[in-house]
Amino acid sequence: MTHPIARLHQACAALGTRLFTVSILDRAAGLSRRAYTSHPAEYPAQGTKPMLDDAWFDHCIRKARPFLANTPAEFEKHFFDHALITSMGLGSALNIPVADVTGTITATVNLLAEAHHFTPEKLQAYLSLVAEARATLLTDALFTAT
């Protein structure tokens, strides 16, 4: 049987996503921990980064809204690794927050592709895929391990 996150990854890749990661928020440690990655060399699983109380955090985590940047200029001020992202030929990013049953954001599904990839139609398709996978993802061991 295919892992639930791997199935979501495959569905997103079929729509054109080139980099797919899932990050789990470890609020106690103040870290975002990568639980799944399509590119382990550049973005290894279990890699961490500090959770910063910045504009991205406010938008995506506190307000529980997807973050969309369709050009490098739109994401470079939010992503410290923007040079690595663009060196991989990626120019757009979509971070979809995933809430638990209490409404608390516990994870993000992170999708990257070439610039201008996320049209309104693709955005809706990605949001639907993540919504459909939400219940399964939240019961997965990767999500409950932190």
Backbone hydrogen bonds, N-H to C=O, Kabsch-Sander energy under -0.5 kcal/mol:
donor,donor_aa,acceptor,acceptor_aa,energy
7,R,3,H,-2.3
8,L,4,P,-2.0
9,H,5,I,-2.7
10,Q,6,A,-2.6
11,A,7,R,-2.2
12,C,8,L,-2.4
13,A,9,H,-2.8
14,A,10,Q,-2.0
15,L,11,A,-0.7
15,L,12,C,-0.7
16,G,13,A,-1.3
17,T,12,C,-2.1
18,R,112,L,-2.8
19,L,112,L,-1.9
21,T,110,N,-2.3
22,V,36,Y,-1.9
23,S,108,T,-2.6
24,I,33,R,-3.4
25,L,106,T,-2.9
26,D,24,I,-0.6
26,D,31,L,-3.3
27,R,25,L,-0.9
30,G,26,D,-1.2
31,L,26,D,-2.1
32,S,49,K,-2.8
33,R,24,I,-3.3
33,R,31,L,-0.5
34,R,47,G,-3.2
35,A,22,V,-3.0
36,Y,22,V,-1.4
38,S,20,F,-1.6
43,Y,39,H,-3.2
46,Q,34,R,-3.9
47,G,44,P,-1.8
49,K,32,S,-1.6
51,M,30,G,-2.7
52,L,50,P,-0.8
54,D,52,L,-1.9
58,D,54,D,-2.5
59,H,55,A,-2.3
60,C,56,W,-3.1
61,I,56,W,-0.5
61,I,57,F,-1.8
62,R,57,F,-2.5
63,K,58,D,-2.0
65,R,59,H,-1.9
67,F,95,N,-2.4
68,L,66,P,-0.6
69,A,93,A,-2.6
74,E,71,T,-0.9
75,F,71,T,-1.0
75,F,72,P,-0.7
76,E,72,P,-2.6
78,H,75,F,-1.6
79,F,75,F,-1.9
80,F,78,H,-0.6
82,H,79,F,-1.5
85,I,81,D,-2.3
86,T,82,H,-2.6
87,S,83,A,-2.0
88,M,84,L,-1.0
88,M,85,I,-0.8
89,G,86,T,-1.8
90,L,85,I,-1.7
91,G,113,A,-2.5
92,S,113,A,-2.0
93,A,69,A,-3.1
94,L,111,L,-2.7
95,N,67,F,-2.5
96,I,94,L,-0.5
96,I,109,V,-3.2
98,V,107,A,-2.9
100,D,104,T,-2.7
103,G,100,D,-1.7
106,T,98,V,-2.7
107,A,98,V,-1.4
108,T,23,S,-2.4
109,V,96,I,-2.6
110,N,21,T,-3.3
110,N,108,T,-0.6
111,L,94,L,-3.2
111,L,109,V,-0.5
112,L,19,L,-2.3
113,A,92,S,-1.8
116,H,70,N,-2.5
117,H,114,E,-1.4
119,T,117,H,-1.9
123,L,119,T,-2.9
124,Q,120,P,-2.0
125,A,121,E,-1.9
126,Y,122,K,-2.9
127,L,123,L,-2.6
128,S,124,Q,-2.2
129,L,125,A,-2.3
130,V,126,Y,-2.4
131,A,127,L,-2.3
132,E,128,S,-2.7
133,A,129,L,-1.6
134,R,130,V,-1.1
137,L,133,A,-2.9
138,L,134,R,-2.6
139,T,135,A,-0.9
139,T,136,T,-0.5
140,D,137,L,-1.3
143,F,140,D,-1.0
144,T,140,D,-1.5
145,A,141,A,-0.9
